[in-house]
Amino acid sequence: MSEPEVEIRPVDLADAGELLTLRRAAFVTEAQIYGDPNIPPLTQTFEELRADLVADGVITLGAWSGHRLVGSIRVLLEGGKATLGRLAVAPDVQGQGIGTSLLLAILPLLPEDINEVWVFTGRDSVQNLALYERHGYTHQHDQTAGDLTFAYLRKILGDGEASPVGAGHS
């Protein structure tokens, strides 16, 4: 199957309902892996999501196929570090490169003072871990929160991997 054509752009408040729906659909699989329907992406309220979309230091990108939001990723910028989270792809289009496209689309948008990118996922999320490792993220440590154990991976940015916000691309 060929990869779907997607347009990647920032998610704004007008997209909040669709983003909430996408995340809930995408993270049901994660909840099933862990036997826990109360993982944060499934319990975040609409109001919390809207507040997050306009929070300072947060970038949320979406992948659209036509008018449909089929993927998203959230980035928190803190000092010289970016932390990726909530990478979500609609269940019916998983495995078609959308997650990879979102992961790669973030790097050129990072401010030039960002020198490392962190990502976390459930320790038992084998496909997620493989995706991150294929793109240069290395496992650093695990951290338990409640009944879940998260794996934290890091990528040190080298020359050309991040560019100033608003820089042109050819």
N, C-alpha and C positions, 0 to 999 in steps of 0.2 A: 504494500500500500504506500502510495506517495505521501510525503508530508504535506499537510494542509497549508495554504497560504495564510499567514497571520500578519496583522499589523500590531506592532508593540508600541504602546504609548502610556503616559501616566493615567492612573485611575483618578477620577475626581468625585466629588460628592454626588453628582447626578448618577454615578454608576454604583453607589453604595449597596443598593438592594441586590443588584445583579452579582456584585462581588460576594456578598454574604451568602447568596444561593450557591455560587460556584464553590466557595470554600467548604460549605457544609457538604455538598455532594462529593468533593474531592477527598475530604478528610474522614468520611465514613469508613473507607478502607483502612486507614490508620487506626481508627477506633476499634475495628474488628481485629486487627493484628494484636492489639494490646488488651482486648476485652474490656475497654473502658470508653463508654459513650460520653464521658465528661472531659475530654481533652480540650484545651483552650480554644482551638479553632472552631469547635462545635458549640462552645458555651458563650462565646463572645456575642454580646447583644448588638443590635443595629446601632444604638446610640454610641456604644463603645467603638464600633467600627468607624462610624462617621467622625468621631473625635480623633481617631488614629489617622484618618486620611488627611486631616489638616494640621496634625501635630508637627512642630518644628523638628527637623532632623529625621523625618520619615519620608521615604520615597516608596510609592506603591505603583508598580507597573502592571499593565494588563496586556493580554494577547487577545486580539479580536479576530474572529473568522467571520467576515461580513459584519453583521450587527451583534453577533453573539460573543460574549466574554467567555473564552475557553481556557484561560490560564491567568495566573497572577503571581507576583512575588513582592514581598515587603522588605525594605532595607532601612535599618536604623543606623544613622551616622552619629558616632561618638568619638570626638577627638580624631586620632589618626586611624580609627577602626570603623569598618562597616560590618554590620551583622545582618545576614540574610535570614529570612524566616517566612513561614506561611507560603512556601512554593506550592501552588495548587494548579492542577490541570484537570479539566472535566473528565470524568471516568471514561466516556465514550471516545475520547481522543488521546488517551494516555499512550505513551510509547511511540508517538509520532514526531518527536523532536521539539514540542512546544516548551517543555521544561528547560531543555538545553538552550533554546532561543532566548527565553527569559533570563536564564543564568548569565548568558553572554551579553545580553543587552544592558545589564546593570553596569558592567565595568566602565564603559565610556562615559557614563553619567556621574561617576564618583568624583568628588572634589579632589584636586591634586594633592592635598595633604593626607589622603587616605593611603596607607601603605600596607594594610592587611585587611583581609575579608574573612569573616567567621561565618559559619553556618552551623545550625544544629538540627538534628532530626532524631527520631526515636532510634535507640540502639539496635532494635530488631527490624528496622526498615531497610532491608537489604538493597532494594532497588534504588532508594534515595542515596544510600551510602555509596553505591557503585557509581551513580551519576556524578556526585561531587568528586569522588576520587578520580574519575576519568578527566575531570577538568582542573586537576592540580591541587585539590584540597586534601590535606593530610590530617588524619585523626590525631587529636591532641589529648583529649580526656573525656571521661563520662561523668555525668552529674545526675543524681537522682532527685526527683521532685515528686513527692507523694509516691504513687505506685509506678510512675514512669521513670525510665532511665534514658537520658538524652546523650547522644554522641555529639561532641563538638569537634568540628574540623576547621582548619585554617589554611588560607592561601596568602602567601606573601606576594605582593604585587611588584613586578619588575618594570623595566622601561617599556613604555608603550601600552601597558595593560589598563591603565586608568588615565584619563585626560581631564583637563579642567572642564567644569560644567559649562555647557554652551559652546564648547569647542566644535569647530566644523569637522565633518567627516567626509572623506572622499570615497 
